[in-house]
Structure formats: C-alpha cells, structure tokens
Amino acid sequence: MTGVTLTDAVKKYGGVQVIHDINLAIEDGEFCVFVGPSGCGKSTLLRMIAGLEETTSGQIHIGSRDVTRLDPADRGVAMVFQTYALYPHMTVEENMGFGLKMSGHPKTEIKTKVAEASRILKLDDYLTRKPKALSGGQRQRVAIGRAIVRGPEVFLFDEPLSNLDAELRVDMRVEIARLHKEIGATMIYVTHDQVEAMTLADKIVVLRAGHVEQIGSPMDLYENPDNKFVAGFIGSPAMNFIHCNVEGDKLRIPSLNNRTIAPNIDQPLTSEFVYLGLRPQHLRIAPAPSNIKLDIRERLGGVSYDYLIPPGGEKLIVETRDNAPMKEGTTVSVDFDLDDAMFFDGQTEMRLR
C-alpha cells in the first residue's frame, strides 16, 4: 500500500474554479476523510484522485508515481460509489470477480481473491445470491468486495452509506472501520456527515467552497478549530455561537442578561463584536427568573437536548443528563465556565487564542 500527495491541485470548469490550490499529504495506510457541506468540492477532489476528473493544474502522486495525467485504470485505485452499481443478472461471486475476469486473470486466481474478500466482509453465505436477494447493506459490502478483489494501492469511497437507513449506516460504519483495521490500506472517504468523519478518520480534511479550511485528527479539529466554520461543522449537535459586544478588553453578552466576561485570550480584541463558542455540554441551565425561554426539550434516554430562545433570536442547544421535569415555555438561566469557551473574531471568523 502507499500514500497520496496533492500539490497545488486546481480544478476549473471553463472560467469557474471549484478546487483551489489543494496541498495535502495522506500517509501510507491512513484513513483520510474529506468532509464539508454540499457543493464544497469534496467529491470533485476525490474524482480528481481517481482520474475521473481532469486536474487543471498541480500534481497528484500515488506513492512515488505522478498519476496526474494517467487514466483511471492505471492509477492503482479502486472506487466505491454511493450507488452499488452491481450487475443484476450476476451472482455476488460473479459481481466481485468480474473486473478481474475482464482483465484476463486466471479463474483460480479470481476464485482465491473473491474467497478472501468474502471472508473479510462475511459474505460467504451470499456468494450464490443475486443482488435483488440482498439487503442494502449487503449490496454495499459486495461493492466494497469488488474493490478489494482488485488489490488496489488506494481505496476511494464516495459517500458509500448515503443510501442506507440509519441503523444500516451505523452497522456499515463499523464494517468499514474493521475493514481498514484488517487490511491496513490507504483509504480516502467522502461524506457530508461529520459523525462518519469523526468515527472513521485518522485524518479529516474540512472543505468549504473548494478551499481547505483545516486538516487534523478528529479530536484536534473538535478541540482546537481554527475558525468558526470548522467549530460549527465538527461536533453534534453543533457548537453554539453567541454574539458578544466588545467593550475595551471585556465582552458583554446581550442575550445572556448582558453578562460581562473577560475572555481568556492573548490576542487583542480589534473587531466591534466577537462570537462566543460553547458546545452544548458546556452550557448549564436552571429554573430561575430570566428572559431565556425553554422552547423544546428532546429526551433521548440518558441524555436530553434543550433548545433555548434568548432575546434577539439566537438559539442555544444545551445538553443535559438529568431527567428533572421542566415545562416547555419555562424561563431559565444559563451559565458556563470560561475555560470551556472559544472566541471567534466577528469579521474574519478566525479563532482568537
């Protein structure tokens, strides 16, 4: 197996640039996830690595080979798509071995490789079935098996779980994590679901509008986001952002009863306002006279999420782990520890440290 390196990679459609000077090194055996909102360029970037989209400028290396202008078949990659793309008239075994058969590999070699992929993916009981007799999760495992059989240097996944229901998504997420652990291959995975990114990745690349916003491990991005976009995208439920007015070296929070705080940062406050970022688990609520209203409480068993409406229209989400009764519409007070807070410049949205 081997790694992937992108150097100043650019993609343009006519005069419209959609990928902007991407520089990225994915190590041998690493599980790298491209994540971001719809239209951010993550699938386009994956297709550039696969050779399905032409790279306008820059270079793509797989291992020591410059593959920027190579055909997809010559790059040593295998791609698993959102749609399973299985041949309906073929059995599972025939679907998995079809690529090797078309390449002229001997039947014994095909059978051996299909058997090994089937063992890894626990498909032995389904080899004689046709796709219509399989569940969605089983079909996706067959599609992954077809990629394994090819023995690629790099696996590429383009939102492979999007067509599955919630329970199957969780199951397949575990299957893919186990697959990576067993075969140790370099894998690049595209998703808009940050939960998938957090649970699967060794490295996450957060994209917005064709630009890389930040690269790091899941916990690096969660605990040390560089800007408001990354802070709001990584984590579920999303981080709360509260408008604060800058008054000298202090911040006044209108929506939290005009509370004044001294932010624990070294950078000077140069903008007129700052965003105070707090994760739902870092806010505390209590029944008390206030102008903050409890709008909705979602009870999920061991945890609840309270949706609050302070004055000014900002909404807050608070994670609670008690089942104390509290009526919707009740006014509550909100508190937090300054050590849990993050601060973002009101104009640039960059993290203030």
Secondary structure, DSSP 8 states (H G I E B T S, - for coil): ---EEEEEEEEEETTEEEEEEEEEEE-TT-EEEEE-STTSSHHHHHHHHHTSS--SEEEEEETTEE-TTS-GGGTTEEEE-SS----TTS-HHHHHHHHHHHTT--HHHHHHHHHHHHHHHT-GGGTT--GGGS-HHHHHHHHHHHHHHT--SEEEEESTTTTS-HHHHHHHHHHHHHHHHHH--EEEEEES-HHHHHHH-SEEEEEETTEEEEEE-HHHHHHS-SBHHHHHHSSSS--EEEEEEEETTEEEEGGGTTEEE----SS---SSEEEEEE-GGGEEEEEEEEEEEEEEEEE-SS-EEEEEE-TTS--EEEEE-------TT-EEEEEE-GGG-EEEETTT-BEE-
